[in-house]
Amino acid sequence: MTKIAILGYGTVGGGVAHVIDENADRVRASAGDDVAVKAILDLRDFPGDPHESQVTHDFRTILDDSEIRVVCETMGGVNPAYDFTKQALEAGKSVCTSNKELVAKHGPELVELAKKHQVSYLFEASVGGGIPILRTLEGALKSEKIDEIAGILNGTTNYILTQMEEEGAAFDDVLKKAQELGYAERDPSADIEGHDACRKIAILGSLMTEGYVDSEKVPTEGITKITAEDLKLARACGATVKLLGSCRQTDEGLEIMVAPFLVPTEHPLASVRGVFNAIAVHGNMLDTSMYYGRGAGRDATASAVVADVCEIVKNAGKTVPVSMTDRPSKLAPAGDTVRRFYLRTDGSGKAEILSAFSGSTEVPCEACDASAILTAPMKESSFLNILSGLAGVKNWMRVLDE
Ligand code: HSE
């Protein structure tokens, strides 16, 4: 029997206990041992909860309990999760987490600390919720040269963009509805400003390069400037709008960013709607494969945490390898990428825009009060240079290659 502890009995922590209770047989089959929750750390009490008696308010009782071999950190935020994780690893306990903020900030140090103490630090649930994308990269795709990963990594923003497209609604109205439905946080800035997706693509980029991508160095744009008009114009262009995290290996280094893109409707990522996530991975032999599923939610995310628990139990006494190291991954200078760009104009600046970007075309849209212009493929730095001298551009976005 392997005893585990859960740090933080909120949505994901509650889900971990639920998955372990509900799927006990499957967890045993996967881990090769029975797994049971022994302690749960939370500031609150949970009268009437089946795990009520296991709740403690003192992390020390978990740290000092030699029976507890695995700690599931589902607290979120950097502190105190960082200190608790370090102490657990130093005490010879493996840790698995859904905490993307902590992994993006201190992942290499914690992976190294786990190695030093012959335990594991795993973070499957930190990217793509229940989608087993990290294990796929570390396992099935390990012999591939992965040169590109692009994905819809945030469910809240994908829900907002989907609703804006389907209902022609304004960003603020849809955000309000998403908050009422519990899809968006009361403070939605991490989602709508792209920071959540940024941490996730930084983790994916780190694994892809077997190094470390500092999320603070990843150019990040959110979706707050997107209007219902942009979605109508995107449709006229044969595309939709998606907030993408993308990283691509180039000769100059890793080109990585988070930004809203025009995604052609025939691209597999265009059909990902609502709160779902999807991650497209390009390998040199495999070509493109795509992974789709619930990027958030209690049981889906907890399922990924429990998968890590099973991996740790199966490998007891060993460190499960993780390809994140403290070697800084070389990033390509922003601006070198060649792609097409979309511009929205209300009409007054149309002629000037069309003549400034040689090879650009206007896309007619009967249902719109604005016009879309698509440029020919060009370097981003040249695009921004020309853009800075133009009036009449209401919004612009990058276009994803088909
Ligand atoms: N707020 C995140 C999302 C939850 O909307 O995808 C999972 O990180």
Boltz pocket constraint, residues with backbone or C-beta under 6 A from the ligand:
constraints:
  - pocket:
      binder: B
      contacts: [[A, 126], [A, 129], [A, 153], [A, 154], [A, 155], [A, 156], [A, 157], [A, 183], [A, 191], [A, 196], [A, 275], [A, 295], [A, 296]]
      max_distance: 6.0
